[in-house]
Amino acid sequence: MVVTASSYDRALADVKARVHNSRTSFHAGMAVLPKARREAMYALYAFCREVDDIADDSVTPEEAARGLAMWRTRIHDVFQGK
């Protein structure tokens, strides 16, 4: 997958929206970081929220397992250069 400026901008906008919509103090706390670090922390936080929501909000344990397995595969693929 090639990351273009526009795909990065869309992903960053999604990450920022997830952080803002979480209504936690995390958003305000990260605002003091330099831009690059702040964006990286927002992305990490959004990922953690996504995985946590899968674990906490899935209707069945099987649904949670499928969602978490999907993320394991995606992370593995990133480290394989996919």
N, C-alpha and C positions, 0 to 999 in steps of 0.2 A: 504494500500500500504506500503510495506516495502522498506525503503530507504537503498540501499546498497552503499558501498564506490564508486563502479563504476557508479551507477546511479547519485549519488551526483556529482561526477567528471564530468559526461556528462552534467548535468544541469548547473554546475558552468561554464563549458567551453562555453555553449550556452549564459549564462548571460554575461560573459566577452566579447564575440563576439558582442552581442547586444550593450553593453555600448561602446565598441571601435568603432563600425560601426556608432554610432550616431553622431560622429564627433563634440561632444560638449566639453566644458572645464570641464565637470563633471568628466570625466575619469581621467584627470590629477589632479584635486582637491582631488579626493578620494585616490589617490596613496599614500598620506602621512599618511593615517590611518593604524592602526595595521591590520594585515591580516584578522582576523575574522570580525572585523567591516567593513573593506573595502569590503569583500565578501558579507556581509549582505546589505550594501548600494548599491552595484552593483545589487543584486537581487531585491531590492526595486525599484531601478531606472528602471530596465528592465521591471518589472511588470507595472510601471506607463507608460512607453513608449508603451507597448503593449495595455493597455487600452486606452491611448490617441490616438493611431493609429486607433483603432476600432472606436472611436468616430469621429475622423477627416476624416478618409479615406474610410469609408463604403460608398458604392454606394447609398444606400437608408437608410432612417431612420429605416426601419424594420430590415435591415441587422445589423445596429449598435445596435439596441435593442436586437437582438438575441445574438450578440457577447458579449455584456455587461451582459446579463442574464446568459450566460454560465460562465462568471467569477464570478458572484454573487454566483452561485451554487457551483463552485469549492471552493471559499473562505468559504462558509457555511460548505461544506463537511470537509474542513481542521479543522475547529473548532469543528466539530462533531467527529473527530478522524478517518475520512475516508481517 
